[in-house]
Amino acid sequence: MAITYPRSKKKRAIAVLEKLHELYPDATCSLDYETPVQLMVATILSAQCTDERVNKVTPALFARFPDAPAFAAANIEELEQLVRSTGFYRNKAKNIQGACQRIMAEYGGEVPQTMEELLTLSGVARKTANVVLAHAFGILSGVTVDTHVKRLSHRLKLTKHDNPVKIEQDLMKLIPHLEWENWSIRLIYHGRAVCNARKPQCLDCAIADFCPSADKQ
């Protein structure tokens, strides 16, 4: 198939964003949570793990440890066993407890609402902080860059960087501020449904016309 795409990165990003809105109008965070601390914990667990797996783990986890005080005081071995199936469970359990202990000690038991403060919590980098700020508080401080966003942004040739922070900086210049999290969520949906890592389905892709990497056969 013949592919023509906007040469301008900004025009290309906007065209893709508009199409993603059409394709996934109801897209939202796929992690299950009720409170900001639960969203933070679920996002920490999602590192190198599917959201589907995390959502299978968190009902029992949150029933046992529903809030920051409970996580802060948890028996670490019990916490490890509850999150074991998400992978890297010892480090994740340690980070979750450390983050909640700092929340209790420094932030009155409430998840902080600034990027700078969130980044002081164990296990919280910009990806997790952006997710928490956007979905728990409606604050758009940046663009969430996970593996899907990184891969598709490269395929769309919107960035040349591999470092997530630099990718985020590139995308923030191309995407309207109010659409920062919409871009990430919908690109994640598209990465799961169509543009998978091993075999992107270019012939069935609704944004192929805007993609410099689309298979032309």
HUBELHU-V415617 format. One line per field, one symbol per residue. phi: phi as a letter, one per 30 degrees, with the letter a starting at -180 (. if undefined). psi: psi as a letter, one per 40 degrees, with the letter a starting at -180 (. if undefined). Layout:
BEGIN
phi: ???
psi: ???
END
This chain:
BEGIN
phi: .dcbbdddedddddddeddddddbdcdaecdcabbedddedddedddhaddededdddedddddbdbdedddcddddddeddceddihddddddddddddddeddcbiicddcbeedddddeiccdedddddddccbicccacdccddddddddddhcacdcdedddedddddcceedcedeedddddeddddbcdddbdcddccdcedccdcdddd
psi: ihhiihdhdddddddddddddddgdehiheihididdddddddddehfiiddddedddddddddgeidddddeihdddddddedeeifddddddddddddddddddffehhifiddddeeihehadddddddddddefhgeahhhadddddddddefeieidhdddddddddddhideedddddddddddddddgiddghgddeheedeehdehhe.
END
